[in-house]
Amino acid sequence: MEKEEHPRNVFIGHRCFKSLIASAIEVYNRETNGALIGKNVTRKIESERRKVISVREVYPFQLDRRTPSEVEHGNKAAFRRVIRSMHGMKFDIIGGFHSHPWPYTKIGLSQGDIISITEELKDMRKINRNLKMDKWLEILISIKRKDYNTPQELGWSMFDTGRKVRVLLKTGKYMGYYIIISAYWVLFDKKKPRVKEASVFVPWILE
């Protein structure tokens, strides 16, 4: 990835956005976890051309051990195979994603998240000695199940609230999920990792 003074904001396309949400719902109320693949681009957003990092693929780690408060790689050999295959296919790994199921104390990365990200990057560097990453993008999916007393129609609505994107997804007559998507750069240019929140952009028409 190219050197730049300020990390870019994040653009998530239709398919990747849906995959992130489906991944978090699939394992609810445990944490999902996976890798992000993307690249720096310039896109027209809100009638203005902006430099962003575009998330092109999301890959959930299938063999992870999951709990409501943490997730870790359950099979180290499988993790190494996935990372090597991504490097072999010339995918640009830009970071990862995980979820925080309700109840969560805040919307943001915990200290445990930052430690896990630091260790993840160390493991990736051991697998690929040529990996040059001084920053890591982490997408956080904060998710809460909603139960209704009256019948609901299937569907979803999306709200832009500053840097975050909020989604209300109704999956059954009496059930749905409230989801908040946020993104954070973890910067490793100093001894102690620094965290900087990025703005998330998603197409309003989800085809």
C-alpha positions in Angstrom: 0.0 0.0 0.0 1.2 3.5 -0.8 2.5 5.8 2.0 0.2 8.7 2.8 0.0 11.1 5.7 -3.6 10.6 6.6 -5.5 7.3 6.3 -8.4 7.3 3.9 -12.1 7.1 4.5 -13.8 3.8 3.6 -16.1 2.9 0.7 -18.0 -0.4 1.0 -19.8 -1.6 -2.1 -23.1 -3.4 -2.3 -21.9 -7.0 -2.2 -19.3 -6.5 0.6 -21.7 -4.5 2.7 -24.3 -7.3 2.5 -21.7 -9.9 3.3 -20.5 -8.1 6.4 -24.1 -7.9 7.7 -24.8 -11.6 6.9 -21.6 -12.7 8.5 -22.5 -10.9 11.8 -26.1 -12.3 11.8 -25.0 -15.9 11.0 -23.1 -16.3 14.2 -25.2 -14.0 16.5 -24.8 -13.6 19.4 -21.2 -14.6 19.0 -18.5 -12.6 17.2 -17.7 -12.9 13.5 -14.2 -12.3 12.2 -12.5 -12.1 8.8 -10.2 -10.4 6.4 -10.6 -7.3 4.2 -9.3 -6.9 0.7 -9.2 -3.6 -1.0 -7.3 -0.8 -2.7 -7.0 3.0 -2.8 -9.3 4.6 -5.4 -11.0 7.9 -6.2 -14.8 7.7 -6.3 -17.6 10.1 -6.8 -19.4 10.3 -3.4 -22.2 12.8 -2.6 -21.4 14.7 -5.9 -17.7 15.0 -5.0 -14.7 13.0 -6.1 -12.9 11.7 -3.0 -9.9 9.6 -2.3 -11.1 6.5 -0.3 -10.1 2.9 0.3 -12.5 0.7 -1.4 -13.4 -2.7 0.2 -13.5 -5.2 -2.7 -13.8 -8.5 -0.8 -14.6 -9.8 2.7 -13.6 -13.2 3.8 -15.0 -14.6 7.1 -12.7 -17.1 8.9 -14.7 -20.2 9.0 -12.9 -22.2 11.7 -12.6 -19.5 14.4 -13.6 -20.1 18.0 -16.3 -17.6 18.8 -17.9 -16.3 22.0 -20.2 -13.3 22.7 -17.1 -11.3 23.7 -14.2 -12.5 21.7 -13.1 -14.5 18.7 -9.8 -16.3 17.9 -8.4 -18.5 15.2 -9.3 -22.1 16.1 -7.0 -23.6 13.5 -3.7 -21.9 13.0 -2.8 -24.0 10.1 -6.0 -23.1 8.3 -5.4 -19.4 9.0 -1.9 -19.7 7.4 -3.3 -21.4 4.4 -5.9 -18.6 3.9 -3.3 -15.9 4.2 -0.9 -17.6 1.9 -3.6 -18.2 -0.7 -4.6 -14.5 -0.6 -0.9 -13.5 -1.1 -0.6 -16.1 -3.9 -3.6 -14.6 -5.7 -2.1 -11.1 -5.3 -5.0 -9.9 -3.1 -4.2 -6.7 -1.1 -5.1 -7.4 2.5 -5.9 -4.1 4.1 -7.2 -5.3 7.5 -10.0 -7.2 9.0 -13.5 -7.0 10.4 -15.4 -8.4 13.5 -18.6 -7.9 15.3 -19.7 -6.8 18.8 -23.0 -8.4 19.7 -25.3 -6.7 22.2 -24.6 -5.9 25.0 -21.6 -3.7 24.2 -20.3 -0.9 26.4 -19.5 1.4 23.5 -19.3 1.6 19.7 -15.5 1.4 19.1 -12.5 -0.8 19.3 -11.7 -2.1 22.8 -8.1 -2.4 24.1 -8.5 -6.2 23.6 -9.3 -5.5 19.9 -6.2 -3.4 19.4 -4.0 -6.1 21.0 -5.6 -8.8 18.8 -5.1 -6.7 15.7 -1.4 -6.1 16.6 -0.9 -9.9 17.1 -2.8 -10.6 13.8 -0.5 -8.3 11.9 2.6 -9.9 13.5 1.3 -13.4 12.4 0.7 -12.2 8.9 4.3 -10.8 8.7 5.6 -14.1 9.8 3.7 -15.8 7.0 4.8 -13.3 4.4 8.1 -11.6 5.2 7.6 -9.1 2.3 4.3 -7.8 3.8 4.6 -4.0 4.2 1.8 -2.6 6.4 2.1 0.3 8.8 -1.6 0.6 9.2 -4.6 -1.7 9.6 -8.2 -1.1 8.7 -10.8 -2.7 11.1 -14.5 -2.6 10.3 -16.7 -3.1 13.4 -20.2 -4.4 13.1 -22.1 -3.6 16.3 -25.3 -5.7 16.3 -28.4 -6.0 18.5 -31.4 -8.3 17.9 -34.8 -6.6 18.0 -38.0 -8.3 18.9 -41.4 -6.8 17.9 -44.9 -7.2 19.4 -46.7 -6.6 16.1 -46.1 -8.2 12.6 -43.4 -6.5 10.5 -42.7 -6.5 6.8 -39.3 -7.9 5.7 -36.8 -5.3 4.5 -34.3 -2.8 5.7 -33.6 0.8 6.0 -30.2 2.6 6.3 -29.2 5.8 8.0 -26.1 7.9 7.7 -25.1 9.3 11.1 -21.9 11.2 10.5 -19.0 8.7 10.2 -21.0 5.6 10.9 -23.8 3.8 9.0 -26.8 2.4 10.8 -29.0 -0.3 9.4 -32.4 -1.6 10.6 -33.0 -5.1 9.1 -36.3 -6.9 9.6 -35.8 -10.7 9.0 -39.1 -12.0 10.2 -42.6 -11.0 11.3 -41.4 -10.4 14.9 -37.6 -10.2 14.6 -34.9 -8.0 13.2 -31.5 -6.6 13.9 -30.2 -3.1 14.6 -26.6 -2.8 13.1 -24.0 0.0 13.3 -21.1 -0.2 10.8 -18.0 1.8 11.8 -14.4 1.7 10.6 -11.0 2.4 12.3 -7.4 2.7 11.3 -4.9 1.3 13.7 -1.6 3.1 13.0 1.7 1.5 13.8 4.0 4.4 12.9 5.0 4.8 16.6 5.8 2.5 19.5 2.2 2.5 20.7 -0.6 1.8 18.2 -2.9 4.8 17.5 -6.5 4.5 16.5 -8.2 6.9 14.1 -11.9 6.6 13.1 -12.7 6.8 9.4 -16.0 7.8 7.7 -17.9 5.0 6.1 -19.6 5.4 2.8 -22.1 3.0 1.4 -24.3 3.3 -1.8 -27.8 4.3 -0.8 -29.4 2.1 -3.4 -28.4 -1.5 -2.4 -29.1 -3.4 -5.6 
